[in-house]
């Protein structure tokens, strides 16, 4: 049967290629689909779905997908007969991207077939000279079932692969979408509330990270529930095993993380995104379904990362490292050592008691705290733990009251990037749960997705009105209210270091001007670029929030992790003068 299928295939190719109007690549595709289905039948895989991707090129996807029931097996990319396939694999940016992102795919010019698995390309096989070899190799392609993932590094690498391809798919879908479509509405929201210089490609990149990491977080919660119900059996064991899907991922995102929940709903709505993107999301869900959670938890716990058995922070760093190490550096996403967090939080606690007369320190109900670059919530959790230690001798009930009456309403965090924002929400919820306080549907940590350095009036303009975006709108309004109306006593954290800041706006630039002035005269230095570093913008914003904003106490504590340039370099003399004039004491622990 397979031999007959090859003979028929070659005859069809010859007949079609004689037609003068035939497109050398597209017109030959139907015989190829028929051949691949016949090969599937020959190896006992009847009912194989082999179909062209609609608008595949527009969303950055290969031309053909191959599925066995719900399981996505792989893809095939076609080129015109005679195309230099081997050279294209080395030189084409499109094909190099596929090799980096797709674990199982085929490149063909309809006569030569190259099978690529996990980035490794086999030798070209000519179906005219060796039809049995092509058929057998296709059988191996169909049997490509990934082994259970039990390694944190491998899972991060596989997540990064999918994220890169999803990024390209979202970018293509965005370019195709008409004005007023859901993706463009979301892009407009990002530009108004987060990064006004965000490009379409940058938006697709950020949203792909959000989708992949959001599904990972949903899988983590799902895996915990499955382990609690059935024990930690190996993935795939037992016919009745529950299956993780993209719909399951959405249901696992708690309502206490409003932006992530809205984003995941957007990415699972089949009325919004094209089918090729959904197939990538299904493949991502299958990746998590094939992952065994407990060995990964043990690995992260042994490494001393991610807060004991909580691998969320570990994975965010490792995922970004595999996905785009430059992005990790650009966004300043680095783990703050736990000992450093404890040192800073305890120093704040001591100053509140000694200089501000707050005997209970961070547990005092009058202390309002803000981390303006909250990241994954490390400092917020450190401060909460220190506050709870004050009332811990009074028992569990006292700790729960402190969470309800003080930590939830008075501890705030701002974050620019959706993925760490989501991690922070889940970590804070888990932290409170471990203390016996479970957040209700109406409660959530005051961690907001916003650009700290943008003025609050950005949230008063026109915002998304689609129902799916209601949580996003509420988030922007709540963040603006904190910026405008809530006086704080403590600002702490680890702001990003980025010399070429993307946070230039009239409000932030006006504040920053103070760093360029000594005794009323602007400094004459020519290369003043380092004064625009993000960490200096955050220092200046924090001073405004603590000392200058209307209704503030005109005093407070600023505790940041920064580099030492502003303490040592001549260029930064205006920064030092500004801080010495406005703060009574400046402490430098060295480093």
C-alpha positions in Angstrom: 0.0 0.0 0.0 2.8 2.4 0.9 4.6 1.6 -2.4 1.5 2.3 -4.3 1.1 5.6 -2.4 4.6 6.7 -3.4 4.1 5.8 -7.1 0.8 7.8 -7.1 2.5 10.7 -5.3 5.3 10.9 -7.8 2.9 10.7 -10.7 0.8 13.5 -9.3 3.8 15.7 -8.7 5.0 15.2 -12.3 1.5 16.0 -13.7 1.0 19.1 -11.6 4.5 20.5 -12.4 3.7 20.3 -16.1 0.8 22.7 -15.7 2.2 26.2 -16.5 0.0 28.0 -13.9 1.1 25.7 -11.1 2.7 27.4 -8.1 5.8 25.3 -7.5 5.3 25.1 -3.7 1.6 25.5 -2.9 0.1 23.4 -5.8 2.0 20.3 -4.8 0.8 20.4 -1.1 -2.3 18.3 -1.5 -0.4 15.2 -2.9 2.0 15.5 0.0 -0.9 15.5 2.6 -2.3 12.4 0.9 1.1 10.7 1.0 1.7 11.4 4.7 -1.8 10.1 5.6 -1.0 6.9 3.6 2.3 6.5 5.5 0.4 6.9 8.7 -2.0 4.1 7.7 0.9 1.9 6.7 2.3 2.0 10.2 -1.0 1.5 11.9 -1.8 5.2 12.6 -5.2 5.4 10.9 -7.1 8.6 11.3 -4.0 10.7 11.4 -4.8 14.4 10.9 -2.5 15.9 8.4 -3.6 19.4 7.3 -2.3 22.7 6.1 -2.2 25.5 8.6 -4.5 28.3 7.6 -2.5 31.6 7.1 0.5 29.8 8.5 3.0 32.2 7.0 1.1 35.2 8.5 1.5 33.9 12.0 5.0 32.5 11.7 4.1 28.8 11.7 5.2 25.9 9.5 2.9 25.0 6.6 1.5 21.6 7.8 0.6 20.2 11.2 0.3 16.5 12.0 -1.9 15.3 14.9 -2.9 11.9 16.2 -6.3 12.6 17.9 -5.7 15.5 20.3 -1.9 15.0 20.4 0.1 17.3 18.2 3.0 15.2 16.8 4.8 17.8 14.8 5.0 20.0 11.7 6.2 20.0 8.1 7.6 22.9 6.2 7.5 22.9 2.4 9.8 24.6 -0.1 9.8 24.6 -3.9 11.3 21.6 -5.7 15.0 21.9 -6.0 15.4 24.4 -3.1 18.8 24.0 -1.3 17.3 22.5 1.9 20.5 21.9 3.8 21.8 25.4 3.1 18.5 26.9 4.1 18.6 25.1 7.4 21.9 27.0 8.1 21.0 30.4 6.7 17.2 31.0 6.9 16.2 32.8 10.0 12.7 31.3 9.7 14.1 27.7 9.7 16.6 28.4 12.4 13.7 29.6 14.5 11.8 26.4 13.9 14.8 24.3 14.8 15.2 26.2 18.1 11.4 26.1 18.9 10.0 22.8 17.5 11.0 19.4 18.9 9.8 17.4 15.9 9.4 18.7 12.3 10.1 17.9 8.6 11.6 20.1 5.9 10.9 19.0 2.3 11.0 20.2 -1.3 8.5 17.4 -2.0 11.3 15.0 -3.2 14.0 15.4 -0.5 12.9 15.0 3.1 14.9 16.1 6.2 13.6 15.1 9.6 14.6 17.4 12.5 14.2 16.3 16.1 15.2 18.5 19.0 17.2 20.8 16.8 19.2 17.9 15.2 18.7 17.5 11.5 19.1 14.1 9.9 20.6 13.6 6.3 18.3 14.4 3.4 16.4 11.3 2.1 15.2 11.2 -1.6 11.8 9.6 -2.0 12.6 8.8 -5.6 15.6 6.7 -4.7 14.7 5.4 -1.3 10.9 5.5 -0.7 11.1 2.9 2.1 13.6 5.0 4.0 11.3 8.0 3.9 8.3 5.8 5.0 10.3 4.3 7.8 11.7 7.6 8.9 8.2 9.1 9.0 7.1 6.2 11.2 9.9 7.2 13.6 8.6 10.8 13.4 5.1 9.6 14.3 6.4 7.6 17.3 8.3 10.6 18.6 6.8 10.6 22.1 8.8 12.8 24.6 9.8 11.0 27.7 8.4 12.3 31.0 10.1 15.5 32.0 11.6 15.3 35.4 14.3 18.0 35.2 13.8 21.7 36.0 16.4 22.7 33.4 14.7 20.6 30.6 11.3 21.9 31.4 12.5 25.5 31.3 14.2 24.8 27.9 11.0 23.2 26.5 8.9 26.1 27.8 11.3 28.6 26.2 11.0 26.8 22.8 7.2 27.0 22.8 7.4 30.7 24.0 9.5 31.7 21.0 7.2 30.1 18.5 4.1 31.5 20.3 5.7 35.0 20.2 6.0 34.8 16.5 2.4 33.5 16.1 1.0 36.3 18.3 3.0 38.8 16.3 1.6 37.5 13.1 -2.0 37.4 14.5 -1.6 41.0 15.7 -0.4 42.2 12.3 -3.4 40.6 10.7 -6.0 41.9 13.2 -8.1 44.9 12.4 -8.1 48.0 14.6 -10.4 47.5 17.6 -9.6 43.8 17.8 -8.9 42.3 21.3 -5.2 42.0 20.8 -4.9 45.6 19.6 -7.0 46.7 22.6 -4.6 44.9 24.9 -1.6 46.4 23.1 -3.2 49.9 23.5 -3.6 49.2 27.3 0.0 48.1 27.6 1.1 51.3 25.9 -1.0 53.6 28.0 -0.4 51.9 31.3 3.0 50.2 31.1 5.4 51.0 28.3 4.4 53.8 25.9 7.3 52.9 23.5 6.2 49.2 23.2 6.4 47.9 19.7 4.1 45.2 18.2 6.9 42.7 18.4 7.7 43.7 22.0 4.0 43.2 22.9 3.9 39.8 21.3 7.1 38.9 23.2 5.7 40.0 26.5 2.3 38.4 26.0 3.9 35.1 24.9 5.9 35.0 28.1 2.7 35.7 30.1 0.8 32.9 28.4 3.6 30.3 28.8 4.3 31.2 32.4 0.7 31.6 33.2 0.0 28.1 32.0 3.0 26.9 34.0 1.5 28.4 37.1 -1.8 26.9 36.4 -0.2 23.5 35.9 1.7 23.8 39.2 -1.6 24.3 41.1 -3.3 21.5 39.1 -0.4 19.1 39.8 -0.6 19.9 43.5 -4.3 19.1 43.5 -3.7 15.8 41.6 -0.9 14.8 44.0 -3.2 15.5 47.0 -6.0 13.4 45.5 -4.1 10.5 44.0 -0.4 10.6 45.1 2.4 11.5 42.8 2.3 8.8 40.2 4.3 9.1 37.0 2.8 11.0 34.2 1.0 8.7 31.9 0.4 6.0 34.4 -3.1 4.6 34.3 -5.8 5.0 31.7 -8.0 7.1 34.0 -5.3 9.7 34.7 -6.5 13.3 34.5 -5.2 15.3 31.6 -4.0 18.8 31.8 -5.4 21.1 29.0 -5.3 24.8 28.2 -8.9 25.2 29.5 -7.7 23.5 32.7 -4.9 26.1 33.0 -7.4 29.0 32.9 -9.6 27.5 35.6 -6.5 27.1 37.8 -5.6 30.8 37.8 -7.2 32.3 40.9 -9.4 35.3 40.8 -6.9 37.0 43.1 -4.6 37.5 40.1 -7.0 39.5 37.9 -4.7 40.5 35.0 -3.3 37.0 34.5 -6.8 35.5 34.6 -8.0 37.9 31.9 -4.9 37.3 29.8 -5.3 33.6 29.9 -9.0 33.8 29.1 -8.0 35.9 26.1 -5.5 33.3 24.9 -8.0 30.5 25.2 -10.9 32.2 23.3 -11.2 30.5 19.9 -13.0 33.6 18.6 -9.9 35.7 19.0 -6.8 33.8 17.9 -6.2 31.8 14.8 -6.1 28.0 14.9 -2.3 27.7 14.5 -1.8 29.7 17.7 -4.2 27.4 19.5 -2.4 24.4 18.4 0.8 25.8 19.9 -1.1 26.4 23.2 -2.4 22.8 23.1 1.1 21.5 22.5 2.3 23.6 25.5 -0.5 22.1 27.6 0.7 18.6 26.5 4.2 19.5 27.5 3.0 20.2 31.1 0.8 17.1 31.1 3.9 15.1 30.3 5.9 16.6 33.2 6.2 15.0 36.7 6.1 17.7 39.3 7.6 16.2 42.4 11.2 15.6 41.1 11.3 19.2 39.9 10.1 20.4 43.3 12.8 18.3 45.0 15.4 19.7 42.6 14.5 23.3 43.3 14.3 22.7 47.0 17.7 21.1 47.1 19.1 24.0 45.1 17.8 26.3 47.8 15.9 28.4 45.3 12.3 29.4 44.9 11.4 29.5 48.5 11.7 25.9 49.6 9.2 23.8 47.8 7.9 26.8 45.7 9.6 26.6 42.3 7.9 29.7 40.8 10.8 32.1 41.3 13.4 29.6 40.3 11.5 28.9 37.1 10.9 32.5 36.1 14.7 33.1 36.2 15.5 29.9 34.4 12.8 30.3 31.9 14.0 33.8 30.9 17.5 32.5 30.8 16.6 29.9 28.3 14.1 32.1 26.4 16.2 35.2 26.1 19.1 35.9 28.4 19.3 39.4 27.1 15.7 40.1 28.1 16.5 38.9 31.6 19.4 41.4 31.8 17.4 44.2 30.1 14.5 43.9 32.5 16.7 43.5 35.6 15.2 40.1 36.5 17.6 38.6 39.0 17.1 36.7 42.2 17.7 38.9 45.3 19.6 36.7 47.9 17.4 35.8 50.9 20.1 37.0 53.3 20.1 40.4 51.7 16.4 40.7 51.9 16.4 39.7 55.6 19.2 42.2 56.3 17.3 45.1 54.7 13.9 44.3 56.2 15.4 44.0 59.7 17.2 47.3 59.2 13.9 48.9 58.3 12.3 47.3 61.4 15.0 48.7 63.6 14.7 52.2 62.2 10.9 52.2 62.6 11.4 51.4 66.3 14.4 53.7 67.0 13.7 56.7 64.9 9.9 56.7 64.3 8.7 55.5 67.6 6.9 52.4 66.1 7.6 49.8 68.7 5.9 47.1 66.7 7.8 48.2 63.6 6.3 46.7 60.4 3.5 45.3 62.4 2.3 48.8 63.4 -1.0 49.5 61.7 0.2 53.0 60.8 3.1 51.7 58.7 2.2 51.7 55.0 4.8 50.0 52.8 5.4 49.9 49.1 7.7 48.0 46.8 7.7 49.9 43.5 9.5 47.2 41.6 8.0 44.2 43.4 9.2 41.6 40.9 8.2 38.2 42.3 7.4 39.6 45.7 10.6 38.7 47.6 10.8 42.0 49.6 7.1 42.1 50.2 7.1 38.6 51.7 10.2 39.4 53.7 8.5 42.4 55.2 5.3 40.4 55.9 7.3 37.7 57.6 9.1 40.2 59.8 5.8 41.8 60.8 4.2 38.5 61.6 7.2 37.6 63.8 6.2 40.4 66.2 2.8 38.9 66.9 3.9 35.2 66.5 4.2 34.7 70.3 0.5 35.6 70.6 -0.6 32.7 68.5 -2.1 31.9 65.1 -5.2 34.0 65.7 -3.1 37.1 66.2 -1.2 36.4 63.0 -4.4 36.0 61.0 -5.8 39.3 62.4 -2.6 41.1 61.4 -2.8 39.7 57.9 -6.5 40.7 57.5 -6.3 44.1 59.2 -2.8 45.3 58.2 -0.7 43.3 55.8 -3.4 43.0 53.1 -4.6 46.6 53.2 -1.3 48.4 53.9 1.4 46.5 52.0 1.6 47.4 48.3 3.6 46.4 45.3 3.9 47.7 41.7 5.3 45.6 38.8 5.7 46.3 35.1 6.0 42.8 33.7 3.0 40.4 33.8 4.9 37.2 34.6 6.7 38.2 37.8 3.5 40.1 38.8 1.6 36.8 38.6 4.3 35.0 40.5 4.2 37.6 43.3 0.4 37.3 43.7 0.5 33.5 43.9 3.5 33.6 46.3 1.8 36.1 48.7 -1.4 34.0 48.6 0.5 30.8 49.4 2.5 32.6 52.1 -0.7 33.7 53.9 -2.3 30.3 53.4 0.7 28.7 55.2 -0.1 31.1 58.1 -3.7 29.8 58.2 -5.2 32.7 56.3 -6.9 31.8 53.0 -7.7 34.6 50.7 -11.4 34.9 49.8 -12.7 35.6 46.3 -13.0 39.3 47.3 -9.5 39.5 48.7 -6.2 39.8 47.0 -2.8 41.3 47.7 -2.4 44.9 46.7 0.1 44.1 43.9 -0.7 46.0 40.8 0.4 45.7 37.2 1.6 49.3 36.4 4.5 51.4 35.5 5.6 53.0 38.7 7.3 55.9 36.9 4.2 56.9 34.9 2.0 59.5 36.5 -1.4 58.4 37.7 -3.4 60.4 35.2 -2.5 57.8 32.6 -5.2 55.6 34.1 -7.9 58.2 33.8 -8.0 58.0 30.0 -10.0 55.6 27.8 -9.5 52.0 28.9 -10.6 48.7 27.4 -14.4 48.2 27.6 -14.7 44.6 26.6 -16.0 42.4 29.4 -12.9 40.2 29.2 -10.8 43.2 30.1 -12.8 44.4 33.1 -10.2 43.1 35.5 -7.5 44.9 33.6 -9.4 48.2 33.8 -10.0 47.8 37.5 -6.2 47.1 38.0 -5.2 50.3 36.3 -7.6 52.4 38.3 -6.6 50.8 41.6 -2.9 51.4 40.9 -3.5 55.0 40.0 -5.4 55.5 43.3 -2.3 54.2 45.2 0.0 56.5 43.3 -2.2 59.5 43.8 -3.8 59.1 47.2 -2.0 56.6 49.5 0.7 58.1 51.7 3.5 55.6 52.5 6.1 55.4 55.3 8.4 52.7 53.8 9.6 52.3 50.2 11.9 49.3 49.7 12.9 46.8 47.1 15.4 46.0 44.3 14.6 48.3 41.4 15.9 47.5 37.9 19.3 48.7 36.7 19.1 49.8 33.1 21.3 52.6 31.8 19.3 53.1 28.7 16.0 53.6 30.4 12.6 53.1 28.7 10.9 55.1 31.4 11.3 58.6 30.0 8.2 60.7 30.3 7.6 64.4 31.3 6.7 63.5 34.9 9.7 61.3 35.5 12.1 63.6 33.6 10.9 66.6 35.6 11.7 64.8 38.9 15.1 63.6 37.5 16.2 67.1 36.7 17.1 67.6 40.4 20.0 65.2 39.9 21.6 67.5 37.3 21.7 70.6 39.5 24.2 71.8 42.1 23.6 75.1 44.0 21.1 76.2 41.3 23.5 75.5 38.4 23.2 72.7 35.9 26.3 70.4 36.0 28.5 71.0 32.9 29.3 67.3 32.3 28.7 66.1 28.7 28.1 62.4 29.2 25.1 62.5 31.6 23.5 59.3 30.3 24.2 57.3 33.5 22.0 59.7 35.4 19.0 58.3 33.5 19.6 54.8 34.9 16.3 53.2 36.0 17.5 52.7 39.6 18.1 56.4 39.9 14.7 57.2 38.5 13.2 54.9 41.2 15.2 56.6 43.9 13.9 60.0 42.8 10.3 58.7 42.5 10.5 57.2 46.0 11.8 60.5 47.5 8.8 62.2 45.8 6.4 59.6 47.2 7.8 59.8 50.7 8.5 63.5 51.0 6.9 65.6 48.4 3.5 64.2 47.4 0.6 66.1 48.9 -0.8 64.4 52.0 2.4 62.6 52.8 3.9 62.5 56.3 7.0 64.3 54.6 9.2 61.6 56.1 9.9 57.9 55.9 12.4 55.2 55.0 13.8 54.5 51.6 15.6 51.1 51.5 16.8 49.9 48.0 19.3 47.5 46.6 21.3 49.5 44.1 24.8 49.7 42.6 27.3 52.0 44.2 27.9 54.4 41.3 25.8 57.2 42.9 28.0 57.1 46.0 31.3 57.1 44.3 31.3 58.8 40.8 31.8 62.5 40.2 28.9 62.6 37.8 26.5 61.6 40.5 27.4 64.5 42.9 24.0 66.0 42.2 22.3 62.8 43.4 24.3 62.8 46.6 23.6 66.5 47.3 19.8 65.9 46.7 19.7 62.9 49.1 21.7 64.6 51.8 19.5 67.6 51.7 16.3 65.6 52.0 17.1 62.7 54.3 18.5 62.9 57.9 20.6 59.7 57.7 22.0 57.6 54.8 23.2 54.1 55.6 25.6 52.2 53.3 26.2 48.6 54.3 29.0 48.3 51.8 29.3 45.8 48.9 
